[in-house]
Amino acid sequence: MKKDPALTSAPTIQVIERMFTLIDVLASREEAISLKEISQKTGLHPSTAHRILNDLATGRFVDRPEAGSYRLGMRLLELGNLVKGRLNVRDAALAPMRDLHKLIQQPVNLSMRQGDEIVYIERAYSERSGMQVVRAIGGRAPLHLTSVGKLFLAADDPLRVRSYSTRTGLAGQTRNSITQIQVLERELSRVKQSGFARDNEELELGVRCIAAGIYDDQGKLLAGLSISAPADRLDESWLPKLQETAKAISETLGHQEER
């Protein structure tokens, strides 16, 4: 006899609620809190609080500076900074992206790196571009097959690029895909020298892209701005406009170019 999904999910929901309650208590204090005090503030039995806190500590959401005391962990800071960065870059980029799209009448994409992929977080486009949208917002694609992904790989040191190659196998999706590490390294060298990257029908046949980087106030590559177009309609005169737009967004985020 099958169990009612609502009944089986109830304990899980209860654990999640308790987890957030514990995090809220830890967030209310700058210093570490003892298990006894946490139990008193949450109303949870010490053994229950201890079990959940230990699970959170395993994921680095909670730190244990000493036996029996807890505080918020660095993983929450990392996730918070990631969300902050995405929100900031999207807010800063949206209006300039729309202006660039009006000028060139082709899709303009904003992407960020997440692990071995890029994630599309914003797009400016219209039906008049004559091109089907290749990736929806939230869509992902391998770094080595995309123009923005190549920007991020070019910013990595050679050992990290080699590690990426080993992890992913440099799987291809079209006859133009780069699937050999030596070819990828030559391509990344060109990206470093030129300051922009291309996707020559490497992710999808019939679609070419060019990309320029967006940098934060620390000079770190935060995101990439790209133009997608039918392969026979990509206009090289768009590149300076793309770079100017990426530079303007970077400046909004506090980036200052070296003089």
PASEBA-1860 file (N, C-alpha, C; in nm, 3 decimals):
! residues 259
1> MKKDPALT> 0.084/-0.121/0.000/0.000/0.000/0.000/0.087/0.125/0.000 ~ 0.060/0.216/-0.094/0.139/0.337/-0.105/0.102/0.437/0.003 ~ 0.204/0.507/0.053/0.181/0.610/0.154/0.134/0.739/0.089 ~ 0.053/0.811/0.161/0.008/0.942/0.115/0.129/1.036/0.109 ~ 0.161/1.095/-0.013/0.276/1.185/-0.025/0.271/1.300/0.075 ~ 0.151/1.347/0.107/0.138/1.458/0.202/0.186/1.417/0.341 ~ 0.160/1.289/0.376/0.201/1.241/0.508/0.352/1.220/0.515 ~ 0.410/1.165/0.405/0.554/1.138/0.404/0.636/1.265/0.397
9> SAPTIQVI> 0.579/1.371/0.339/0.654/1.496/0.327/0.647/1.582/0.453 ~ 0.549/1.553/0.540/0.531/1.635/0.660/0.655/1.638/0.750 ~ 0.718/1.522/0.782/0.839/1.527/0.866/0.951/1.609/0.802 ~ 0.964/1.598/0.670/1.068/1.674/0.600/1.044/1.824/0.613 ~ 0.920/1.865/0.596/0.885/2.007/0.610/0.914/2.055/0.751 ~ 0.884/1.969/0.850/0.909/2.006/0.989/1.058/2.027/1.016 ~ 1.142/1.939/0.959/1.287/1.952/0.976/1.336/2.082/0.913 ~ 1.284/2.114/0.794/1.324/2.237/0.725/1.285/2.360/0.808
17> ERMFTLID> 1.163/2.357/0.862/1.119/2.469/0.946/1.209/2.485/1.068 ~ 1.246/2.373/1.131/1.335/2.379/1.247/1.473/2.431/1.207 ~ 1.518/2.391/1.090/1.649/2.435/1.041/1.652/2.587/1.027 ~ 1.548/2.643/0.968/1.543/2.789/0.952/1.528/2.860/1.086 ~ 1.456/2.798/1.178/1.444/2.856/1.312/1.580/2.865/1.379 ~ 1.659/2.759/1.367/1.793/2.758/1.425/1.883/2.863/1.360 ~ 1.874/2.875/1.228/1.955/2.975/1.157/1.917/3.116/1.201 ~ 1.786/3.139/1.219/1.741/3.272/1.263/1.796/3.306/1.402
25> VLASREEA> 1.799/3.208/1.491/1.852/3.232/1.625/2.001/3.263/1.618 ~ 2.076/3.188/1.538/2.219/3.214/1.524/2.243/3.351/1.462 ~ 2.155/3.391/1.370/2.172/3.520/1.303/2.144/3.638/1.396 ~ 2.075/3.611/1.505/2.040/3.720/1.598/2.155/3.759/1.690 ~ 2.263/3.682/1.687/2.377/3.710/1.774/2.507/3.710/1.695 ~ 2.596/3.803/1.728/2.725/3.808/1.660/2.820/3.699/1.710 ~ 2.812/3.670/1.840/2.902/3.570/1.897/2.837/3.431/1.891 ~ 2.919/3.330/1.919/2.868/3.193/1.921/2.767/3.175/2.034
33> ISLKEISQ> 2.674/3.083/2.016/2.569/3.057/2.114/2.579/2.912/2.161 ~ 2.558/2.890/2.288/2.564/2.754/2.342/2.441/2.674/2.301 ~ 2.457/2.544/2.297/2.346/2.457/2.263/2.231/2.475/2.361 ~ 2.263/2.494/2.490/2.159/2.512/2.591/2.074/2.636/2.561 ~ 2.140/2.746/2.526/2.067/2.869/2.497/1.986/2.856/2.368 ~ 2.045/2.790/2.269/1.972/2.767/2.143/1.845/2.688/2.170 ~ 1.858/2.585/2.252/1.742/2.502/2.286/1.634/2.584/2.356 ~ 1.676/2.671/2.445/1.580/2.756/2.518/1.509/2.854/2.425
41> KTGLHPST> 1.582/2.913/2.333/1.525/3.014/2.243/1.433/2.953/2.138 ~ 1.463/2.832/2.096/1.385/2.768/1.989/1.276/2.677/2.042 ~ 1.290/2.633/2.167/1.194/2.538/2.221/1.219/2.396/2.175 ~ 1.331/2.375/2.105/1.365/2.241/2.058/1.440/2.165/2.166 ~ 1.418/2.034/2.172/1.493/1.951/2.265/1.641/1.959/2.228 ~ 1.731/1.964/2.325/1.874/1.974/2.294/1.924/1.870/2.195 ~ 1.876/1.746/2.206/1.923/1.641/2.114/1.877/1.668/1.971 ~ 1.755/1.722/1.957/1.704/1.756/1.823/1.784/1.871/1.763
49> AHRILNDL> 1.804/1.976/1.843/1.882/2.091/1.795/2.025/2.049/1.760 ~ 2.083/1.965/1.844/2.221/1.918/1.822/2.232/1.842/1.690 ~ 2.135/1.756/1.663/2.139/1.676/1.540/2.130/1.765/1.415 ~ 2.036/1.859/1.416/2.019/1.946/1.299/2.139/2.039/1.282 ~ 2.189/2.093/1.392/2.306/2.182/1.385/2.429/2.109/1.332 ~ 2.446/1.984/1.370/2.559/1.907/1.318/2.546/1.884/1.168 ~ 2.423/1.859/1.121/2.402/1.845/0.976/2.435/1.976/0.904 ~ 2.394/2.087/0.962/2.424/2.218/0.903/2.574/2.245/0.905
57> ATGRFVDR> 2.642/2.201/1.009/2.787/2.220/1.018/2.859/2.140/0.910 ~ 2.807/2.022/0.878/2.867/1.941/0.772/2.866/2.016/0.639 ~ 2.759/2.091/0.614/2.750/2.170/0.491/2.810/2.309/0.502 ~ 2.877/2.340/0.613/2.943/2.468/0.637/2.843/2.583/0.652 ~ 2.716/2.550/0.677/2.617/2.654/0.703/2.627/2.702/0.847 ~ 2.686/2.620/0.932/2.707/2.651/1.073/2.850/2.615/1.110 ~ 2.912/2.698/1.193/3.047/2.670/1.246/3.037/2.630/1.393 ~ 3.134/2.548/1.437/3.144/2.511/1.578/3.280/2.557/1.630
65> PEAGSYRL> 3.290/2.682/1.678/3.419/2.734/1.724/3.475/2.656/1.842 ~ 3.386/2.599/1.923/3.428/2.513/2.034/3.314/2.418/2.066 ~ 3.345/2.313/2.139/3.243/2.212/2.170/3.122/2.275/2.239 ~ 3.003/2.244/2.184/2.880/2.289/2.247/2.835/2.428/2.212 ~ 2.905/2.496/2.120/2.863/2.630/2.078/2.861/2.639/1.926 ~ 2.775/2.729/1.875/2.753/2.737/1.731/2.739/2.883/1.687 ~ 2.771/2.906/1.560/2.750/3.037/1.497/2.731/3.013/1.347 ~ 2.684/3.116/1.277/2.662/3.102/1.133/2.793/3.072/1.061
73> GMRLLELG> 2.783/2.988/0.956/2.902/2.945/0.883/2.929/3.026/0.757 ~ 3.047/3.004/0.701/3.092/3.080/0.585/3.012/3.048/0.459 ~ 2.951/2.930/0.454/2.874/2.895/0.334/2.759/2.992/0.313 ~ 2.698/3.038/0.420/2.590/3.136/0.408/2.641/3.268/0.352 ~ 2.762/3.306/0.393/2.823/3.428/0.340/2.850/3.412/0.191 ~ 2.901/3.296/0.152/2.931/3.271/0.011/2.804/3.279/-0.073 ~ 2.698/3.215/-0.026/2.571/3.217/-0.100/2.512/3.357/-0.103 ~ 2.524/3.428/0.010/2.473/3.565/0.014/2.545/3.656/-0.083
81> NLVKGRLN> 2.677/3.641/-0.091/2.754/3.723/-0.185/2.720/3.688/-0.329 ~ 2.694/3.559/-0.354/2.658/3.516/-0.489/2.526/3.579/-0.531 ~ 2.428/3.574/-0.443/2.298/3.635/-0.473/2.312/3.785/-0.490 ~ 2.389/3.848/-0.402/2.411/3.993/-0.410/2.473/4.031/-0.543 ~ 2.574/3.954/-0.584/2.640/3.983/-0.711/2.547/3.971/-0.829 ~ 2.464/3.867/-0.827/2.371/3.847/-0.938/2.268/3.959/-0.945 ~ 2.215/3.995/-0.830/2.114/4.100/-0.830/2.174/4.233/-0.875 ~ 2.293/4.264/-0.826/2.356/4.390/-0.862/2.388/4.397/-1.010
89> VRDAALAP> 2.446/4.291/-1.065/2.486/4.296/-1.205/2.363/4.299/-1.295 ~ 2.257/4.230/-1.256/2.135/4.233/-1.337/2.074/4.373/-1.336 ~ 2.068/4.431/-1.219/2.012/4.567/-1.209/2.094/4.667/-1.290 ~ 2.226/4.654/-1.280/2.313/4.747/-1.351/2.310/4.726/-1.501 ~ 2.285/4.603/-1.544/2.298/4.569/-1.686/2.170/4.587/-1.767 ~ 2.056/4.578/-1.703/1.931/4.568/-1.779/1.907/4.685/-1.875 ~ 1.916/4.808/-1.827/1.891/4.924/-1.914/1.994/4.933/-2.028 ~ 2.126/4.920/-2.000/2.223/4.922/-2.109/2.203/4.809/-2.209
97> MRDLHKLI> 2.161/4.692/-2.161/2.134/4.580/-2.251/2.020/4.613/-2.347 ~ 1.916/4.673/-2.294/1.802/4.710/-2.378/1.841/4.815/-2.481 ~ 1.924/4.910/-2.439/1.970/5.012/-2.533/2.052/4.949/-2.646 ~ 2.139/4.855/-2.611/2.221/4.788/-2.712/2.133/4.706/-2.806 ~ 2.034/4.640/-2.750/1.943/4.561/-2.834/1.868/4.649/-2.933 ~ 1.821/4.765/-2.887/1.751/4.857/-2.977/1.841/4.901/-3.092 ~ 1.970/4.912/-3.063/2.065/4.958/-3.163/2.095/4.852/-3.268 ~ 2.112/4.727/-3.224/2.155/4.622/-3.317/2.043/4.527/-3.359
105> QQPVNLSM> 1.932/4.529/-3.285/1.816/4.444/-3.316/1.848/4.295/-3.314 ~ 1.937/4.255/-3.223/1.969/4.114/-3.202/1.971/4.087/-3.052 ~ 1.952/3.961/-3.012/1.950/3.929/-2.868/2.080/3.967/-2.798 ~ 2.066/4.027/-2.681/2.180/4.061/-2.595/2.163/3.982/-2.465 ~ 2.265/3.906/-2.428/2.255/3.812/-2.316/2.350/3.849/-2.202 ~ 2.303/3.829/-2.080/2.387/3.846/-1.961/2.402/3.710/-1.895 ~ 2.527/3.668/-1.875/2.553/3.535/-1.820/2.657/3.542/-1.709 ~ 2.647/3.445/-1.617/2.745/3.432/-1.510/2.792/3.287/-1.502
113> RQGDEIVY> 2.908/3.270/-1.442/2.961/3.135/-1.426/2.904/3.068/-1.302 ~ 2.874/2.941/-1.316/2.838/2.858/-1.202/2.902/2.721/-1.223 ~ 3.013/2.700/-1.156/3.086/2.575/-1.174/3.145/2.563/-1.312 ~ 3.111/2.457/-1.382/3.164/2.431/-1.516/3.071/2.479/-1.625 ~ 2.973/2.562/-1.588/2.876/2.611/-1.686/2.857/2.761/-1.672 ~ 2.798/2.819/-1.775/2.747/2.955/-1.761/2.596/2.946/-1.748 ~ 2.540/3.042/-1.675/2.395/3.049/-1.655/2.347/3.182/-1.711 ~ 2.244/3.176/-1.794/2.186/3.298/-1.852/2.094/3.361/-1.748
121> IERAYSER> 2.126/3.483/-1.705/2.046/3.545/-1.599/1.960/3.661/-1.648 ~ 1.985/3.710/-1.770/1.901/3.815/-1.827/1.919/3.818/-1.978 ~ 1.817/3.867/-2.046/1.825/3.876/-2.193/1.739/3.990/-2.241 ~ 1.788/4.061/-2.342/1.710/4.165/-2.410/1.694/4.121/-2.555 ~ 1.570/4.100/-2.596/1.547/4.054/-2.734/1.404/4.087/-2.775 ~ 1.376/4.068/-2.902/1.242/4.089/-2.954/1.220/3.995/-3.071 ~ 1.095/3.980/-3.111/1.060/3.891/-3.222/1.122/3.939/-3.353 ~ 1.151/4.068/-3.362/1.202/4.125/-3.487/1.345/4.082/-3.518
129> SGMQVVRA> 1.412/4.021/-3.421/1.550/3.980/-3.446/1.559/3.871/-3.551 ~ 1.446/3.801/-3.575/1.448/3.696/-3.675/1.524/3.573/-3.630 ~ 1.542/3.559/-3.500/1.621/3.449/-3.448/1.551/3.390/-3.327 ~ 1.539/3.258/-3.326/1.480/3.190/-3.212/1.576/3.200/-3.093 ~ 1.522/3.227/-2.974/1.605/3.236/-2.854/1.664/3.099/-2.825 ~ 1.796/3.092/-2.818/1.864/2.964/-2.801/1.853/2.914/-2.659 ~ 1.877/2.998/-2.562/1.874/2.958/-2.421/1.786/3.056/-2.343 ~ 1.692/3.001/-2.267/1.605/3.084/-2.185/1.680/3.130/-2.061
137> IGGRAPLH> 1.627/3.233/-1.995/1.684/3.278/-1.868/1.681/3.160/-1.770 ~ 1.793/3.135/-1.708/1.807/3.019/-1.620/1.868/2.900/-1.690 ~ 1.878/2.907/-1.824/1.941/2.800/-1.900/2.091/2.795/-1.877 ~ 2.149/2.680/-1.905/2.292/2.660/-1.882/2.360/2.608/-2.007 ~ 2.491/2.627/-2.013/2.570/2.576/-2.125/2.714/2.558/-2.079 ~ 2.787/2.463/-2.138/2.927/2.440/-2.099/3.014/2.562/-2.128 ~ 3.112/2.585/-2.044/3.200/2.701/-2.059/3.269/2.703/-2.195 ~ 3.325/2.589/-2.238/3.410/2.590/-2.358/3.332/2.602/-2.488
145> LTSVGKLF> 3.199/2.595/-2.481/3.118/2.605/-2.602/3.054/2.742/-2.619 ~ 3.079/2.832/-2.527/3.013/2.963/-2.531/3.115/3.075/-2.525 ~ 3.077/3.188/-2.581/3.168/3.303/-2.581/3.193/3.353/-2.439 ~ 3.088/3.365/-2.358/3.106/3.410/-2.220/3.185/3.307/-2.140 ~ 3.158/3.180/-2.162/3.232/3.076/-2.093/3.380/3.082/-2.120 ~ 3.417/3.116/-2.243/3.559/3.129/-2.278/3.623/3.246/-2.204 ~ 3.547/3.353/-2.180/3.600/3.464/-2.101/3.642/3.416/-1.962 ~ 3.556/3.334/-1.901/3.586/3.285/-1.767/3.703/3.186/-1.768
153> LAADDPLR> 3.708/3.100/-1.868/3.820/3.006/-1.877/3.951/3.081/-1.901 ~ 3.945/3.186/-1.982/4.066/3.265/-2.010/4.116/3.335/-1.884 ~ 4.026/3.361/-1.790/4.065/3.425/-1.664/4.124/3.325/-1.564 ~ 4.105/3.195/-1.591/4.160/3.091/-1.504/4.308/3.069/-1.534 ~ 4.379/3.011/-1.438/4.518/2.974/-1.467/4.518/2.843/-1.546 ~ 4.628/2.812/-1.617/4.634/2.694/-1.705/4.598/2.564/-1.635 ~ 4.639/2.547/-1.509/4.609/2.422/-1.438/4.459/2.404/-1.418 ~ 4.389/2.513/-1.389/4.244/2.504/-1.371/4.174/2.473/-1.504
161> VRSYSTRT> 4.228/2.526/-1.611/4.171/2.495/-1.743/4.190/2.347/-1.774 ~ 4.308/2.295/-1.743/4.334/2.152/-1.764/4.241/2.067/-1.678 ~ 4.218/2.109/-1.555/4.127/2.036/-1.466/3.985/2.037/-1.522 ~ 3.944/2.153/-1.574/3.812/2.163/-1.637/3.803/2.065/-1.754 ~ 3.907/2.060/-1.836/3.909/1.970/-1.951/3.894/1.825/-1.908 ~ 3.963/1.788/-1.801/3.956/1.650/-1.751/3.817/1.618/-1.697 ~ 3.760/1.712/-1.621/3.628/1.688/-1.561/3.520/1.672/-1.666 ~ 3.523/1.758/-1.765/3.413/1.764/-1.862/3.436/1.678/-1.986
169> GLAGQTRN> 3.562/1.645/-2.013/3.593/1.573/-2.136/3.579/1.659/-2.260 ~ 3.554/1.789/-2.241/3.534/1.883/-2.353/3.435/1.827/-2.455 ~ 3.322/1.780/-2.404/3.219/1.725/-2.493/3.170/1.833/-2.589 ~ 3.147/1.795/-2.714/3.101/1.889/-2.815/2.954/1.874/-2.845 ~ 2.898/1.975/-2.912/2.757/1.970/-2.952/2.737/1.993/-3.100 ~ 2.838/2.048/-3.168/2.829/2.067/-3.313/2.965/2.032/-3.374 ~ 2.971/2.032/-3.507/3.098/2.002/-3.574/3.203/2.110/-3.549 ~ 3.160/2.228/-3.504/3.253/2.337/-3.476/3.299/2.341/-3.331
177> SITQIQVL> 3.244/2.256/-3.246/3.279/2.258/-3.103/3.426/2.228/-3.082 ~ 3.486/2.298/-2.987/3.625/2.271/-2.949/3.625/2.153/-2.853 ~ 3.691/2.045/-2.891/3.691/1.923/-2.811/3.832/1.876/-2.774 ~ 3.933/1.955/-2.808/4.072/1.918/-2.776/4.134/2.029/-2.691 ~ 4.205/1.991/-2.587/4.261/2.088/-2.494/4.360/2.182/-2.562 ~ 4.440/2.131/-2.656/4.538/2.217/-2.723/4.468/2.328/-2.803 ~ 4.358/2.291/-2.869/4.282/2.390/-2.946/4.218/2.491/-2.852 ~ 4.165/2.443/-2.740/4.103/2.533/-2.643/4.205/2.630/-2.586
185> ERELSRVK> 4.324/2.582/-2.555/4.427/2.669/-2.499/4.468/2.778/-2.598 ~ 4.476/2.744/-2.725/4.507/2.846/-2.827/4.395/2.949/-2.835 ~ 4.272/2.901/-2.828/4.157/2.991/-2.832/4.157/3.084/-2.711 ~ 4.186/3.032/-2.594/4.188/3.115/-2.473/4.301/3.216/-2.477 ~ 4.411/3.181/-2.540/4.521/3.277/-2.556/4.477/3.395/-2.641 ~ 4.399/3.367/-2.746/4.346/3.475/-2.831/4.249/3.563/-2.752 ~ 4.169/3.499/-2.668/4.073/3.574/-2.586/4.147/3.669/-2.492 ~ 4.253/3.621/-2.428/4.331/3.705/-2.337/4.390/3.825/-2.410
193> QSGFARDN> 4.441/3.802/-2.531/4.505/3.909/-2.606/4.405/4.012/-2.657 ~ 4.289/3.966/-2.700/4.192/4.056/-2.762/4.096/4.120/-2.662 ~ 4.070/4.051/-2.550/3.977/4.103/-2.451/3.831/4.072/-2.481 ~ 3.806/3.992/-2.583/3.669/3.948/-2.610/3.673/3.803/-2.658 ~ 3.556/3.740/-2.668/3.551/3.599/-2.707/3.441/3.576/-2.809 ~ 3.455/3.465/-2.881/3.358/3.428/-2.984/3.305/3.287/-2.963 ~ 3.186/3.265/-3.011/3.129/3.130/-3.026/3.092/3.118/-3.173 ~ 3.170/3.038/-3.245/3.151/3.023/-3.390/3.068/2.898/-3.419
201> EELELGVR> 2.938/2.904/-3.388/2.847/2.791/-3.407/2.895/2.668/-3.330 ~ 2.952/2.691/-3.213/3.006/2.581/-3.133/2.904/2.521/-3.037 ~ 2.806/2.601/-2.998/2.699/2.551/-2.913/2.579/2.507/-2.995 ~ 2.550/2.584/-3.099/2.437/2.552/-3.185/2.467/2.598/-3.327 ~ 2.447/2.509/-3.424/2.471/2.545/-3.563/2.376/2.656/-3.605 ~ 2.430/2.751/-3.681/2.349/2.862/-3.729/2.349/2.982/-3.637 ~ 2.415/2.970/-3.521/2.418/3.081/-3.425/2.562/3.113/-3.388 ~ 2.598/3.241/-3.402/2.731/3.288/-3.360/2.714/3.393/-3.251
209> CIAAGIYD> 2.815/3.405/-3.166/2.809/3.501/-3.055/2.943/3.570/-3.037 ~ 2.938/3.691/-2.983/3.058/3.760/-2.937/3.031/3.809/-2.796 ~ 3.135/3.812/-2.713/3.115/3.846/-2.571/3.226/3.934/-2.518 ~ 3.189/4.019/-2.423/3.285/4.102/-2.351/3.257/4.087/-2.202 ~ 3.361/4.106/-2.120/3.348/4.083/-1.977/3.295/4.202/-1.899 ~ 3.229/4.171/-1.788/3.183/4.270/-1.692/3.258/4.245/-1.562 ~ 3.320/4.351/-1.506/3.408/4.335/-1.391/3.354/4.411/-1.270 ~ 3.385/4.358/-1.151/3.339/4.424/-1.029/3.442/4.525/-0.979
217> DQGKLLAG> 3.417/4.579/-0.860/3.504/4.684/-0.808/3.642/4.633/-0.767 ~ 3.658/4.501/-0.761/3.788/4.442/-0.730/3.863/4.398/-0.856 ~ 3.805/4.426/-0.973/3.867/4.386/-1.098/3.844/4.241/-1.134 ~ 3.752/4.176/-1.064/3.722/4.035/-1.090/3.615/4.022/-1.197 ~ 3.635/3.925/-1.288/3.535/3.898/-1.391/3.409/3.846/-1.323 ~ 3.301/3.922/-1.333/3.177/3.889/-1.263/3.075/3.825/-1.355 ~ 3.069/3.871/-1.479/2.968/3.824/-1.574/3.018/3.852/-1.715 ~ 2.940/3.807/-1.811/2.973/3.834/-1.950/2.852/3.884/-2.025
225> LSISAPAD> 2.873/3.978/-2.115/2.768/4.032/-2.200/2.792/3.982/-2.341 ~ 2.691/3.923/-2.402/2.712/3.866/-2.536/2.599/3.905/-2.630 ~ 2.633/3.905/-2.758/2.536/3.925/-2.865/2.525/3.794/-2.941 ~ 2.403/3.746/-2.962/2.378/3.627/-3.042/2.311/3.669/-3.172 ~ 2.348/3.602/-3.281/2.289/3.638/-3.410/2.297/3.518/-3.504 ~ 2.210/3.513/-3.605/2.227/3.411/-3.708/2.368/3.419/-3.764 ~ 2.427/3.306/-3.793/2.568/3.300/-3.831/2.604/3.393/-3.946 ~ 2.513/3.411/-4.041/2.544/3.493/-4.157/2.511/3.641/-4.136
233> RLDESWLP> 2.467/3.677/-4.014/2.427/3.816/-3.990/2.504/3.882/-3.877 ~ 2.599/3.811/-3.818/2.678/3.872/-3.710/2.767/3.981/-3.769 ~ 2.750/4.102/-3.723/2.820/4.219/-3.778/2.937/4.257/-3.687 ~ 3.057/4.259/-3.742/3.176/4.290/-3.662/3.173/4.433/-3.606 ~ 3.094/4.520/-3.668/3.085/4.658/-3.618/3.013/4.664/-3.484 ~ 2.949/4.554/-3.444/2.882/4.551/-3.314/2.980/4.540/-3.198 ~ 3.099/4.487/-3.225/3.194/4.458/-3.117/3.228/4.582/-3.033 ~ 3.266/4.696/-3.095/3.296/4.814/-3.012/3.178/4.858/-2.926
241> KLQETAKA> 3.057/4.846/-2.982/2.937/4.884/-2.906/2.916/4.789/-2.789 ~ 2.942/4.660/-2.812/2.931/4.561/-2.705/3.031/4.590/-2.594 ~ 3.155/4.619/-2.633/3.259/4.646/-2.534/3.230/4.774/-2.456 ~ 3.179/4.875/-2.523/3.143/5.000/-2.455/3.032/4.976/-2.352 ~ 2.934/4.892/-2.390/2.824/4.862/-2.298/2.873/4.784/-2.178 ~ 2.958/4.683/-2.201/3.014/4.604/-2.090/3.097/4.692/-1.998 ~ 3.172/4.785/-2.057/3.254/4.876/-1.976/3.166/4.967/-1.891 ~ 3.058/5.018/-1.948/2.967/5.106/-1.874/2.904/5.032/-1.756
249> ISETLGHQ> 2.865/4.906/-1.779/2.806/4.827/-1.670/2.910/4.803/-1.561 ~ 3.033/4.772/-1.602/3.141/4.751/-1.505/3.164/4.875/-1.420 ~ 3.162/4.991/-1.484/3.183/5.116/-1.410/3.070/5.140/-1.310 ~ 2.949/5.103/-1.347/2.836/5.115/-1.254/2.858/5.028/-1.131 ~ 2.927/4.915/-1.150/2.956/4.823/-1.040/3.081/4.862/-0.963 ~ 3.141/4.975/-1.000/3.257/5.025/-0.927/3.391/4.992/-0.987 ~ 3.392/4.929/-1.105/3.519/4.892/-1.166/3.588/5.013/-1.227 ~ 3.718/5.022/-1.205/3.799/5.128/-1.264/3.913/5.063/-1.342
257> EER> 3.923/5.097/-1.469/4.029/5.039/-1.550/4.164/5.094/-1.508 ~ 4.266/5.007/-1.521/4.402/5.050/-1.488/4.448/5.156/-1.586 ~ 4.516/5.256/-1.534/4.563/5.366/-1.619/4.711/5.348/-1.649
END
